[in-house]
């Protein structure tokens, strides 16, 4: 089961994973820093495949400990259609095993099903299509049973 920790998004709204249970899947994209080349490319790839995530009824969140203002500037600059979460103190990253020494965030992507179960986890920068395929496979399996 995915840990359930409440964090704020860049607009000051509380986000709690349990609020999505029974309603929507969730993808958490843990990334080290705003406005760096690899992190920007990773989140832009999710932006570019946004319609596919919407079709899969999946909420996407970028996560790192940057403050709300920095997240808003980053999101506005790149027109991200999904929220960036302010993981103050790295509590969410620690709960998901993404916090390394000195508070550095390990680039990791998690997908969580509607029941709150982690159905996909991968370190690095997996392509959004790989994550979408994992979401589809779980959906297909649940329809069979």
Rosetta blueprint (number, residue, H / E / L):
1 X L
2 X L
3 X L
4 X L
5 X L
6 X L
7 X E
8 X E
9 X E
10 X L
11 X L
12 X L
13 X L
14 X E
15 X E
16 X L
17 X H
18 X H
19 X H
20 X H
21 X L
22 X L
23 X L
24 X L
25 X E
26 X E
27 X E
28 X E
29 X E
30 X E
31 X L
32 X L
33 X L
34 X L
35 X L
36 X L
37 X H
38 X H
39 X H
40 X H
41 X H
42 X H
43 X H
44 X H
45 X H
46 X H
47 X H
48 X H
49 X L
50 X H
51 X H
52 X H
53 X H
54 X H
55 X H
56 X L
57 X L
58 X E
59 X E
60 X E
61 X E
62 X E
63 X E
64 X E
65 X L
66 X L
67 X L
68 X H
69 X H
70 X H
71 X H
72 X H
73 X H
74 X H
75 X H
76 X H
77 X H
78 X H
79 X L
80 X L
81 X L
82 X L
83 X E
84 X E
85 X E
86 X E
87 X L
88 X H
89 X H
90 X H
91 X H
92 X H
93 X H
94 X H
95 X H
96 X L
97 X L
98 X L
99 X E
100 X L
101 X H
102 X H
103 X H
104 X L
105 X E
106 X L
107 X L
108 X E
109 X E
110 X E
111 X E
112 X E
113 X L
114 X L
115 X L
116 X L
117 X L
118 X E
119 X E
120 X E
121 X E
122 X E
123 X E
124 X L
125 X L
126 X L
127 X L
128 X H
129 X H
130 X H
131 X H
132 X H
133 X H
134 X H
135 X H
136 X H
137 X H
138 X H
139 X H
140 X H
141 X H
142 X H
143 X H
144 X H
145 X L
